[in-house]
Amino acid sequence: MAEENQSQQQLKANLIRMKQDLDVANERYVKARNELREHIRVDESLKELDDDRVAYRIIGEVLAKQTVKEVRPYVKTTIQQLEQVIAQMEQFLNKRSAEIQEYQAKNQIKM
C-alpha cells in the first residue's frame, strides 16, 4: 500500500512537471504571437511611407539608420520566420497537451 501510494505521488509529480513545461512553452508561444503582431503593424506602417524616407532598425543592441526600402525586406522576412516558428510551436503544444492527457488517463491521475 505504501509503495502504491509512493508511485502514485511520483506519477503526480511527473504530471505536474509535464504541465509546468507546457506552461513555459505556452508563454513562449504567446510571446512569439505578440512579436508577430508588432512586426505586422510595422510592415503596415512602412507601406504608407516613401521608399527614400529614413527608417531606424534595431540590429542586436544597435540602432541602425536606413531607408524604408532597405528595412521593408527584413521586416517581411522576420514575419515569415515568426509565422513558421508559431506553426511549429502550435504543433508542439497540441502534441504535448495530448501526451499529458494520455498520461493522466493511462495512470488514472486525478488532480
C-alpha positions as CSV (number, residue, x, y, z in Angstrom):
1,M,0.0,0.0,0.0
2,A,2.8,2.4,0.9
3,E,4.6,1.6,-2.4
4,E,1.5,2.1,-4.4
5,N,0.9,5.5,-2.7
6,Q,4.5,6.5,-3.3
7,S,4.3,5.5,-7.0
8,Q,1.1,7.5,-7.3
9,Q,2.9,10.5,-5.8
10,Q,5.7,10.1,-8.4
11,L,3.1,9.9,-11.2
12,K,1.5,13.1,-9.9
13,A,4.9,14.8,-9.6
14,N,5.7,13.8,-13.2
15,L,2.3,15.1,-14.4
16,I,2.9,18.4,-12.6
17,R,6.4,18.7,-14.2
18,M,4.9,18.0,-17.6
19,K,2.2,20.7,-17.1
20,Q,4.8,23.2,-16.0
21,D,6.9,22.5,-19.1
22,L,3.8,23.0,-21.2
23,D,3.1,26.3,-19.4
24,V,6.6,27.5,-20.2
25,A,6.2,26.6,-23.9
26,N,2.8,28.3,-23.9
27,E,4.4,31.5,-22.6
28,R,7.0,31.4,-25.4
29,Y,4.2,30.9,-27.9
30,V,2.3,33.9,-26.6
31,K,5.5,36.0,-26.7
32,A,6.1,34.9,-30.3
33,R,2.5,35.8,-31.3
34,N,2.9,39.2,-29.8
35,E,6.1,39.8,-31.6
36,L,4.5,38.7,-34.9
37,R,1.6,41.3,-34.3
38,E,4.2,44.0,-33.7
39,H,6.1,43.2,-36.9
40,I,2.9,43.1,-38.9
41,R,2.0,46.5,-37.5
42,V,5.4,47.9,-38.5
43,D,5.0,46.4,-42.0
44,E,1.6,48.0,-42.4
45,S,3.1,51.4,-41.3
46,L,6.0,51.0,-43.7
47,K,3.6,50.5,-46.7
48,E,2.4,54.1,-46.3
49,L,5.9,55.6,-46.4
50,D,8.1,56.7,-49.3
51,D,10.9,54.3,-50.0
52,D,13.5,57.0,-49.6
53,R,12.3,58.0,-46.1
54,V,14.6,57.4,-43.2
55,A,13.8,54.4,-41.0
56,Y,15.6,53.0,-38.0
57,R,16.1,49.4,-37.3
58,I,17.4,47.7,-34.3
59,I,20.2,45.2,-35.1
60,G,21.1,43.4,-31.9
61,E,21.6,46.3,-29.5
62,V,22.5,48.9,-32.2
63,L,20.1,51.3,-33.8
64,A,20.8,51.5,-37.5
65,K,19.7,54.3,-39.8
66,Q,18.4,53.0,-43.1
67,T,15.8,53.8,-45.6
68,V,12.3,52.3,-45.7
69,K,13.2,50.4,-48.9
70,E,16.1,48.8,-47.0
71,V,14.2,47.9,-43.9
72,R,11.0,46.5,-45.5
73,P,12.6,43.2,-46.7
74,Y,13.9,42.5,-43.2
75,V,10.5,43.1,-41.7
76,K,8.8,40.8,-44.2
77,T,11.4,38.0,-43.7
78,T,11.0,38.3,-39.9
79,I,7.2,38.0,-40.3
80,Q,7.6,34.8,-42.4
81,Q,10.1,33.3,-39.9
82,L,7.8,34.1,-37.0
83,E,4.8,32.5,-38.7
84,Q,6.9,29.3,-39.3
85,V,8.0,29.2,-35.7
86,I,4.5,29.8,-34.4
87,A,3.1,27.0,-36.6
88,Q,5.8,24.6,-35.2
89,M,5.0,25.8,-31.6
90,E,1.3,25.1,-32.2
91,Q,2.0,21.6,-33.3
92,F,4.3,21.0,-30.3
93,L,1.7,22.4,-27.9
94,N,-1.1,20.3,-29.3
95,K,1.1,17.2,-29.2
96,R,2.3,17.8,-25.7
97,S,-1.2,18.5,-24.5
98,A,-2.4,15.2,-25.9
99,E,0.5,13.4,-24.3
100,I,-0.3,14.9,-20.9
101,Q,-4.0,13.9,-21.2
102,E,-3.0,10.4,-22.3
103,Y,-0.5,10.1,-19.4
104,Q,-3.1,11.3,-16.9
105,A,-5.8,8.9,-18.3
106,K,-3.4,6.0,-18.5
107,N,-2.2,6.4,-14.9
108,Q,-5.6,7.4,-13.6
109,I,-4.3,10.5,-12.0
110,K,-6.9,12.9,-10.6
111,M,-6.0,16.4,-9.9
